[in-house]
Amino acid sequence: MPAYQPEKLCPDCGSVLPRSAFYKKGKSKKDGKSYLTTRCKKCHKEWRKTENREYERKAIRRWRASNRERWNAYMRQWRKVHPGSDDYRKETYRQFNSRKGRGRIPREVWEQTLKAFDYSCAYCGTTDAPLCVDHFIPQSRDGDSSIANLVPACKSCNSTKNNRLPEDFLSLDDYSRVVKVLQTLMA
């Protein structure tokens, strides 16, 4: 059994530091001894900021997904204690969306679009499935929410199209057909 050593080597910075310069990792179930992290506190913080950042984000997302009720209860409590704290975030989001031409689509515009496409999916032509709004040129690719960019799509086509451009998703004939209908909407 190795003897107690008052100092420890950090492999990242190469410094020999007192044990207090390292974080405690936990206790052994076998012998009850405390174990320390491999890196000193300074190097550990740097490691967490750079190399480990994406891993930590994924771990946090996984934890939140598996503890959704607990997380939601925590956030409800936090918002009670900090009223108005997310107003800035919401307002910034609204401003961003209004600059990009995003936001709610008026019911009249949606009805007009549905009528132009005969209440069918713009891509596959089905009338059986419920229709949702699809942006012909995706918003993630600088498409806007104007009537010239909105088409009805069934959930299947909408999710298959994802954020692809129409030229990459549709055949040439289907593309020209949809463009013609959109042009009649603009007239």
N, C-alpha and C positions, 0 to 999 in steps of 0.2 A: 504494500500500500504506500503510495507516494506521500511524502511529508508535506505539511502545510507550508505553502509558499506565500509570503506577504506581497509579492509582486507578480505581475503577469505580463507576457509579451503580446502586443497587439500585432497581428500579422499584416494589417493594412499599412499602418504608419511605421511599424518597426520599433516602436518605443516600448521600453519596459516601464510599466506604470503600476501604482498601488492598486490593490483589488477594488478599492472604492471608485476607481475610474472606469469600472465596467458595470453594466447593468446586471441585475440578478435575473437569471433565466427561470429558475424554479427550484423545487426540492426533489431529491431522489426519493422514490417510494421505498426503495430498499433500505438505505441507511440514513435518510433524512437530511443529507448534506445539501447545502445550497450550491447551485451551479451558476456560473457567470457566462455572459455572452462572449463569443470569440473576439469580437471587435471592441475597442474602447468606446466610451460614450460618444466622443467626438466623431470617430469614424463610423459608428453605428448610425448616427443621425445623418451623415452624408450618404451612407449606403441606402438608408430608407428614402431619402429625397430623390436619388437618381435611379439606381439599378432596380430597387424593389418597388418603385412607385406603382407601376402597372399591376404587379402582382397584388399589392395591397388593395388597389381599387377593385380588382376582381373579387378578392376575398370579402371586402365590405359589401359588394353587390350580392354575393352568394349568401352572406349572413342576413342581409336585409330581406332577401327573397325567402329564406327559410324561417325567418322570424318576423314576418310581415305585420302581424297583429301587435307584437311588442314594439316594433319600430314606429308604427302608426300611433300607438298610445303615447310613446315618448314624444313624438313630434307634436301631437295635440297639446300635451302638457307644456312643451317648450314654447309653442305659439301663445298659450295663455300667459306665460311668464313674460314673453317678449312680444307684446302686441304691436302690429305694424312693421315688424322687422322684415317681412318679405314683400312689403308694398313696393320697395324700390325695384326688386327683381321682377315683380309682375309688371310694373310700369315700363321698365326697360324692355321687357319682352313685347309688350303692346306696341311700344314705339318702333322696335325693330320690325315687327310684322306689318305695321302701317306703312313704313318706308318701303318695304318689299312688296306692297300691294296685297298683303295677306290679311286674312280676317274672315269674318262671317260672310257667307254668300247669301244675298237676299233671296227669299223664297220665290219671288217673281222671276228672278234670273234663272233659278234652278228649274222651275216649271217650264220656262221658255226653252231651255236646253233639252229637257226631257221630250217636249213636244217635237222639237226639230229632229231628234233621233228616234221618233216613233215609240217612245217609252221602252227602248231596247238598249242593250249594251253596245257601245260604240265600236267595240273590238270584235266580239264574237256574234253579236246580234240576238242573243237570248233575251226572251221576255219573261222567262220563268223565275229567274233568280232576282232577289232584291238588288236594286241599283244604288250605287254610292257615287259621290263626286270624285272624279279623277282629274288631275291636272295634266292635260295633253303634253305640255312641256313641264316636267317636274319642277316644283318649287325649289328643290335643292340644286337645280340647274338654271336658276334665275327665271323660272316661269312665274307668272302672276296669277291672280284670281279674277281676271277679267273674263267676260262671257266668251271671248275668242279662245280661251285656253281651258275651258271646263267641258268635260264630256262625262256622260253617264257610263259607268262600268260595273259589271258584276264583280263580286268580291274575288272570284277566281282570277279574272283578267287583271284586276287592279293589283293584286299581290304578285301575279306573274310579271307584270310590267315593271313593278317596283319603281326605281328611279331612272329607268332607261329612257332614252329619247325615243320618240315614236318611230323614227327611221330604223332604229335597231330592233324594235319590237314587232312592227307590222310589215306585212308584205306590201309591195308597191301599190297594188290595187286597193287594198284596205286603207292604206295611208291616204291615197288620193280621194277616196270616198269620204273619209272623216274630215279631211281638209275642206272639201266642197261644202259639207254640212256646216262646218264652222264659219265658212265665208258667207253662207246665206244668213247665219245668225248675225253677222256683222253688218249686213246690208240693211 
